[in-house]
Amino acid sequence: MNAHHLRKTGTRLFVALAAGFILAACAPREWLLPKLGIEPPRLHDFPADYQPPISAQTGQPMPGFGGGGTALPQTPVIFVHGNTVSARYWLPARRYFLDAGYPVNALWALGYGWDNVRYFDSNDLSVDSIERIVDSVTAYLSKTTGREIRQVDIVAHSLGVTLVRQWMLQTNGWHRVRNFVGACGANHGVWTAWPDARGQNRVVSFELAPGSPWLAQLNRHGETPGHTRYMMLYDGTGWADVLFPKPSEDSPALDGAYNIAYNREHGTYYDHLELPRVPETMRAIVDFLRAAAEPLPQAEPPTIVREGNVLRASQEDAQLHCTDDRRYPNAAMPPVREQPLAANRLYTCYAHNPRSGLSSPMARYMRSDPGEIRRSAPNLRASPPPGSYEQPQRIRLETDDPQAFIVYSIAGPPESGSPLYTEPIYIAGPVRLQALAIAPDGSTSAPLVLDYDISLELIEARRTLQRQLEPDTPVHYTAQRRKGR
C-alpha cells in the first residue's frame, strides 16, 4: 500500500470520525443514546403502585418524583417546571420543603414536556399534560389516604406559570387550586419570543411575544380569577433575569396577586433559574402556602342553585361571588347570599364556603322569564373552517340567537364557566377547539368540534424545491405533525 493510498484512507477515517463526533454532539440524547444501547437518564422517584401519566407531547410516561409516604396532613404541592428542563429542576425545592416539615407524600413534580433545548414546549400543547398530572396525583392520594383530595397547591416556574394559568382557564379548574405561586412567568410577554418566529419552536413564540393575541386572550377577563390565592415571584430590577429586561421588568406580575419583585425589594441578584430555588425565596413560598387555611377533611364543595331567576349557594355557610361585566369574579369581590338575575345581563359566579375552604366551578347565567317561548336551540358556526394552515388563525364564532352567549375550550367539552367568546379566538398551534352557544333558558347548540393544525410541516410541503420547479405538483400533507425533531 503506497503512501498516497494511506493518506487517502487516513483522510476518510478522519472524516468519518469527525462526522461521528458531530453527530454525537448535535443529536438529541433521547435519540442517540438508545441507538447506542444506553437508556437515557430519567428521574423516576415514585411509589411502586403509582403509574405516571402519559405526556400529551411526547407520548411517554412522565418522569419525576412524588409520594412515598402515608401521612398527608396538608394540601399536596405540585411543582411545574419551565421550558427545556424537567422535574429535576425542582429537586432543591423538594429538599427544602422536606426540611421545612412537609411530608414526602405531599411533594410532586412531573416532566410534562421534551426536556430538550432543541425543541421548546408550548402552553396550549401542554394543557392536557397538566390536567393529567393533577388528575393522577389527586386520584392516587385520594386512594392511598382514604379521603377525597379536592385541592392542590401549585408552584410553577417560567413557562409553567402561563401554562398553569391556561390550564385553569381552559378546564374551569380554579376551584382545584388552593394556592398558585408563579416564578419568573411571562404573564405579559418575554422579549425572546417573536411573533414572526420560524422553526419548531415558533408556537410558544407566537404565544408569549409581548402584546400577543394569545396573552391578551389569557388576561382578558381577569388575571386572578376564583378563590385561588396568587403569589408572583420575580426579579423586578430588569437586570438579574435576562428574560425580563427594562422596560419589561414587571411582566411577571399579575393584577390582584401578591407580587414580590424579590431582587428589587431585597437587593439580591438571583437570575432566572436561581430565583425560585434559593433558601430565601423558598422560605417566602412556604410561608405563603402555609398562610392559607387547610380545607376541612371530608367536606363537600358547594354548588350554585338556581331558583327561578335567583341564584343561591347550596350550603348554608357558603356565599356567592358574582360579576355581570363578563369578567371572572375572584376573592376580592364582595360575597352575597343570593344573586337576582337582571334582564340583559350575563352573570359569572362561583360559590365559596369559607368554613370548608372549598369552592364550586365557575358558571354563567342569564335571566329567563317563564313567558318566553323558544322555537329551537341556538345554532353555532365557525370560520375559517377546521383544517391545516401555515400560520396562526383567528377563529370567529357566530350564533343565530342574539341573546345566547358562546363558550369554548381547547381542553375538552366546554361548560358555561369555560372561556367566554367575546373576540375571535387566536389559535397558534395544532389544537382541537370545542365551542357551545348557550341560551338564557339553558338550552344549547350542538357542540362544535374543530381540529386546527397550525403546521410547520404544511409550510415545508408547500415550499419544497420540487414545488418551486414544478408548481403543479400536489402538496402531499396528511396533517401528521412531527414531534420534537
C-alpha positions in Angstrom: 0.0 0.0 0.0 1.6 3.3 -1.1 1.8 6.5 0.9 -0.8 8.2 -1.2 -3.3 5.4 -0.5 -2.5 5.5 3.2 -3.1 9.3 3.3 -6.4 8.9 1.4 -7.5 6.1 3.8 -6.5 8.2 6.8 -8.4 11.2 5.5 -11.5 9.1 5.1 -11.2 7.7 8.6 -10.7 11.2 10.0 -13.8 12.5 8.1 -15.8 9.5 9.4 -14.7 10.0 13.0 -15.3 13.8 12.8 -18.8 13.2 11.4 -19.4 10.7 14.3 -18.3 13.3 16.8 -20.5 16.0 15.2 -23.5 13.6 15.2 -22.9 12.8 18.9 -22.7 16.5 19.7 -25.8 17.5 17.7 -28.1 14.6 18.0 -30.6 14.7 20.8 -29.6 12.4 23.7 -33.0 10.8 23.8 -32.5 9.7 20.2 -28.8 8.9 20.2 -28.4 7.0 23.5 -30.9 4.3 22.6 -29.1 3.8 19.3 -26.0 3.0 21.4 -27.9 0.7 23.7 -27.9 3.2 26.5 -31.1 4.1 28.4 -31.4 8.0 28.6 -31.2 9.2 32.3 -34.6 9.8 33.7 -35.8 10.8 37.2 -38.2 8.2 38.4 -38.8 8.5 42.1 -42.4 7.3 42.6 -44.1 4.7 44.8 -44.3 1.3 43.1 -48.1 1.5 42.9 -48.1 4.9 41.2 -48.5 4.9 37.4 -47.2 8.2 36.0 -49.5 9.8 33.4 -48.5 9.9 29.7 -47.2 13.2 28.3 -49.6 14.7 25.7 -46.5 15.9 23.9 -44.0 13.0 24.0 -46.4 10.1 24.3 -44.2 8.7 27.0 -44.7 8.2 30.8 -43.7 11.4 32.6 -40.5 11.3 34.7 -40.3 13.0 38.1 -40.8 12.4 41.8 -43.6 12.3 44.3 -45.2 10.4 47.1 -43.6 7.6 49.1 -45.2 8.2 52.5 -48.5 7.6 54.2 -49.2 10.9 56.1 -50.8 13.8 54.3 -51.7 16.4 56.9 -51.7 19.3 54.4 -52.6 20.2 50.8 -50.2 18.5 48.4 -47.8 20.6 46.3 -47.3 20.1 42.6 -44.2 21.7 41.1 -44.4 22.6 37.4 -41.1 23.3 35.5 -40.4 25.7 32.7 -39.2 25.2 29.1 -36.2 22.9 28.2 -36.0 21.4 31.7 -37.8 18.7 33.6 -38.9 17.7 37.1 -35.2 17.5 38.1 -35.3 21.3 38.2 -37.3 21.1 41.5 -35.1 18.7 43.4 -33.6 21.5 45.5 -37.1 22.7 46.3 -38.1 19.2 47.4 -35.1 19.1 49.8 -36.0 22.5 51.2 -39.7 21.6 51.7 -38.8 18.4 53.4 -36.6 20.2 55.8 -39.4 22.7 56.4 -41.6 19.9 57.6 -43.6 18.8 54.5 -44.1 15.1 54.3 -42.7 13.3 51.3 -46.2 12.3 50.3 -47.1 16.0 49.7 -44.4 16.9 47.2 -44.8 16.1 43.5 -43.1 17.1 40.2 -43.6 15.5 36.8 -41.9 16.3 33.5 -44.7 17.2 31.1 -42.5 18.0 28.0 -39.5 17.4 26.0 -36.6 18.3 28.4 -34.8 19.4 25.2 -33.1 22.7 24.3 -33.7 22.0 20.6 -37.5 21.8 20.9 -39.5 24.1 23.2 -42.7 23.2 24.8 -45.9 25.2 24.3 -48.6 26.4 26.6 -51.6 25.2 24.5 -50.0 21.9 23.5 -49.2 21.1 27.2 -52.6 21.9 28.8 -53.7 18.2 28.6 -50.5 17.2 30.3 -51.1 19.4 33.3 -54.7 18.1 33.5 -53.3 14.5 33.6 -50.8 15.4 36.3 -53.3 17.0 38.6 -55.8 14.2 38.0 -53.3 11.4 38.6 -51.8 13.0 41.8 -55.2 13.7 43.4 -56.6 10.3 42.4 -53.6 8.5 43.8 -53.6 10.4 47.1 -57.4 10.1 47.4 -57.0 6.3 47.1 -54.0 5.9 49.4 -55.3 8.3 52.1 -58.9 7.2 52.1 -60.2 10.8 51.7 -61.1 12.9 48.7 -58.2 15.2 47.8 -60.0 18.1 46.1 -57.3 20.8 46.1 -53.6 21.2 45.4 -51.0 23.9 45.7 -49.1 24.6 42.5 -45.6 26.2 42.4 -44.6 26.9 38.8 -41.6 28.5 37.0 -41.1 30.3 33.7 -43.3 28.6 31.0 -45.0 26.7 33.8 -46.6 29.9 35.0 -48.6 30.8 31.9 -49.2 27.1 31.3 -50.9 26.6 34.7 -52.9 29.7 34.2 -54.1 28.5 30.7 -54.9 25.1 32.2 -57.1 26.7 34.9 -58.8 28.8 32.3 -59.4 26.1 29.7 -60.6 23.5 32.3 -62.5 25.9 34.5 -60.3 24.5 37.2 -59.6 27.4 39.7 -61.6 25.6 42.4 -59.0 22.8 42.3 -56.0 25.1 43.2 -55.8 26.5 46.8 -52.6 28.4 46.2 -50.7 29.3 43.0 -47.1 30.5 43.1 -45.6 31.6 39.8 -41.9 32.5 39.5 -40.5 34.4 36.5 -43.5 33.8 34.3 -44.1 35.7 31.0 -47.6 36.8 32.0 -47.3 39.9 29.8 -44.7 38.6 27.3 -40.9 37.9 27.1 -38.6 39.6 24.8 -37.1 36.4 23.4 -40.4 35.4 21.9 -41.1 36.9 18.5 -44.4 37.0 16.6 -42.7 36.1 13.3 -40.8 33.1 14.7 -39.7 30.2 12.4 -39.0 26.6 13.1 -40.3 24.0 15.6 -40.2 26.5 18.5 -42.5 29.0 16.9 -45.7 28.0 18.7 -44.5 29.2 22.1 -43.1 32.3 20.5 -46.5 33.1 19.0 -48.0 32.6 22.4 -45.6 34.6 24.6 -44.5 37.5 22.3 -45.2 40.8 24.1 -48.6 42.1 23.2 -49.5 38.8 21.5 -53.2 37.9 20.9 -52.7 34.8 22.9 -51.6 36.7 26.0 -54.5 39.2 25.5 -56.8 36.2 25.4 -55.3 34.7 28.6 -55.6 38.0 30.6 -58.8 39.5 29.0 -61.4 38.6 31.6 -59.3 38.8 34.8 -55.7 37.8 35.8 -56.5 36.2 39.1 -59.9 34.5 38.9 -61.6 32.4 41.5 -60.8 31.9 45.2 -57.2 30.8 44.4 -54.5 32.7 46.3 -51.9 34.0 43.8 -48.2 34.9 44.5 -46.0 36.0 41.7 -42.2 36.0 42.4 -39.8 37.7 40.0 -36.6 39.8 39.6 -38.0 43.3 39.1 -34.7 45.0 38.6 -34.6 44.5 34.8 -31.0 43.2 35.1 -30.7 39.9 37.0 -33.3 37.9 35.0 -32.2 38.4 31.4 -35.6 37.3 30.1 -37.3 40.4 31.6 -35.1 43.5 30.9 -36.3 47.0 31.2 -38.9 48.2 30.4 -40.5 44.7 30.9 -39.2 44.1 34.4 -42.7 43.8 35.8 -44.1 41.5 33.1 -44.4 38.5 35.5 -46.7 40.5 37.9 -50.5 39.8 37.9 -53.2 42.3 38.7 -54.7 41.1 42.0 -51.8 38.8 43.0 -49.3 39.1 45.9 -46.4 40.3 43.7 -42.9 40.1 45.0 -40.2 41.8 42.9 -37.6 39.9 45.0 -34.3 41.2 43.7 -35.6 44.8 43.6 -37.0 44.6 47.1 -34.1 42.8 48.7 -31.1 44.0 46.8 -30.2 40.5 45.6 -29.2 39.3 42.1 -30.7 35.9 41.6 -31.1 35.0 38.0 -34.0 33.3 36.1 -33.1 29.8 37.1 -31.9 30.6 40.7 -34.8 32.8 41.8 -37.3 30.2 43.0 -34.7 27.7 44.3 -32.6 29.7 46.8 -33.4 29.4 50.6 -34.6 33.0 50.9 -37.3 32.7 48.2 -38.3 29.2 49.1 -38.9 30.4 52.6 -41.2 33.1 51.2 -43.0 30.5 49.1 -43.5 28.1 52.1 -44.7 31.0 54.3 -47.3 32.0 51.6 -48.6 28.4 51.2 -48.9 27.9 54.9 -50.8 31.2 55.4 -53.9 29.6 53.8 -56.2 27.6 55.9 -56.4 23.9 55.1 -59.7 22.6 53.6 -61.8 20.6 56.0 -61.3 16.8 55.5 -64.2 15.0 54.0 -66.0 18.3 53.3 -68.1 18.6 50.1 -67.7 21.6 47.9 -70.8 24.0 47.5 -72.7 24.2 44.3 -74.8 27.0 42.8 -78.6 26.6 43.0 -80.9 28.5 40.6 -84.5 29.1 41.8 -86.3 30.9 39.0 -84.1 34.0 38.4 -82.3 34.0 41.7 -79.0 32.2 42.5 -78.0 30.8 45.9 -75.3 28.6 47.3 -76.3 25.0 48.2 -74.7 25.2 51.6 -75.8 27.5 54.5 -72.2 28.6 55.2 -71.4 29.3 51.5 -71.8 32.6 49.6 -71.7 33.7 46.0 -69.0 35.8 44.2 -70.5 37.2 41.0 -69.8 39.7 38.3 -72.0 41.0 35.5 -69.4 42.6 33.3 -68.1 39.5 31.6 -65.0 39.4 33.9 -64.3 36.4 36.2 -65.1 37.0 39.9 -62.4 36.5 42.5 -61.9 36.6 46.2 -61.8 40.4 46.2 -65.4 40.6 45.0 -67.9 41.1 47.9 -69.8 37.9 48.6 -73.6 37.8 48.5 -76.1 35.4 50.0 -78.2 35.4 46.8 -77.9 37.0 43.4 -81.0 38.1 41.4 -80.7 37.9 37.7 -81.4 41.2 36.0 -82.5 41.5 32.4 -79.9 41.7 29.6 -77.0 40.9 31.9 -74.6 37.9 31.8 -73.5 36.8 35.3 -70.4 34.8 36.1 -70.4 33.3 39.5 -68.9 30.7 41.8 -69.9 29.6 45.3 -67.3 29.5 48.2 -67.6 28.1 51.7 -65.1 29.9 54.0 -65.6 27.3 56.7 -64.6 24.3 54.5 -62.3 26.3 52.1 -63.9 24.8 49.1 -65.4 26.4 46.0 -67.6 25.4 43.1 -66.5 25.7 39.4 -67.4 29.0 37.6 -70.8 29.1 35.9 -72.7 31.7 33.8 -76.4 32.7 34.0 -78.8 34.9 32.2 -82.4 35.9 33.2 -85.1 33.8 31.5 -88.7 34.7 32.0 -91.4 31.9 32.0 -93.4 33.7 29.3 -90.6 33.4 26.8 -91.1 30.7 24.2 -88.1 29.3 22.3 -88.8 27.7 18.9 -85.4 26.0 18.7 -82.0 25.7 20.3 -79.4 28.2 19.0 -77.1 27.3 16.1 -73.4 27.9 16.1 -70.9 28.2 13.2 -67.2 28.9 12.9 -64.9 30.4 10.3 -62.4 29.7 8.9 -63.3 26.0 8.8 -61.1 23.4 10.6 -58.1 22.2 8.7 -54.4 22.7 8.2 -52.9 26.2 8.0 -49.4 27.6 7.8 -49.9 30.5 10.2 -52.0 31.2 13.4 -55.7 31.7 12.8 -58.3 33.8 14.4 -61.5 31.7 14.7 -64.8 33.6 14.5 -67.8 32.0 16.2 -71.4 33.2 15.4 -74.8 32.1 16.7 -78.2 32.9 15.3 -79.6 33.7 18.8 -78.7 37.3 19.7 -79.4 36.5 23.4 -77.1 33.5 23.6 -73.5 33.6 24.8 -70.7 31.4 23.4 -68.1 29.5 25.4 -65.2 27.4 24.1 -62.3 25.2 25.3 -59.1 23.5 23.9 -59.2 21.0 26.8 -62.4 19.1 26.2 -66.2 19.8 26.0 -66.9 23.4 27.2 -69.4 24.3 30.0 -71.0 27.6 31.0 -67.9 28.6 33.0 -65.5 27.9 30.2 -63.7 30.8 28.4 -66.2 33.3 27.1 -66.1 34.2 23.5 -66.0 38.0 23.0 -63.4 38.3 20.3 -62.0 35.9 17.6 -60.1 33.1 19.2 -56.4 33.1 18.5 -55.1 29.6 17.6 -51.3 29.4 17.5 -50.7 25.6 17.4 -52.4 22.3 16.5 -55.3 22.0 18.8 -58.9 20.7 19.0 -61.3 23.7 19.7 -64.7 22.9 21.1 -67.5 25.5 21.3 -71.0 25.8 22.6 -73.8 28.5 22.4 -76.0 28.7 25.5 -79.4 30.5 25.5 -80.8 32.3 28.6 -83.0 29.3 29.4 -80.0 26.9 29.4 -80.7 25.3 26.0 -77.6 24.8 24.0 -76.4 24.5 20.4 -75.0 21.3 19.1 -71.3 21.3 20.2 -68.8 22.3 17.6 -65.6 20.2 17.5 -63.0 21.8 15.3 -59.5 20.5 14.6 -57.0 23.2 13.6 -53.5 22.2 12.6 -51.1 25.2 12.5 -48.4 23.3 10.9 -44.7 23.8 10.1 -44.9 20.6 8.1 -47.5 22.2 5.8 -45.2 25.2 5.2 -42.4 22.7 4.3 -44.7 20.8 2.0 -45.7 23.9 0.1 -42.3 25.4 -0.2 -40.1 22.4 -1.3 -37.7 22.8 -4.1 -39.7 20.4 -6.1 -42.8 22.6 -6.0 -40.8 25.6 -6.9 -39.6 23.8 -10.0 -42.9 22.0 -10.6 -45.6 24.2 -9.2 -48.4 21.9 -10.3 -47.1 19.0 -8.1 -49.7 18.2 -5.5 -49.0 19.1 -1.9 -48.7 15.8 0.0 -49.5 16.5 3.6 -51.8 14.4 5.9 -51.7 16.6 9.0 -49.2 14.3 10.7 -47.2 16.7 12.9 -43.7 15.7 13.8 -42.8 15.9 17.4 -39.6 17.1 18.9 -37.2 16.8 15.9 
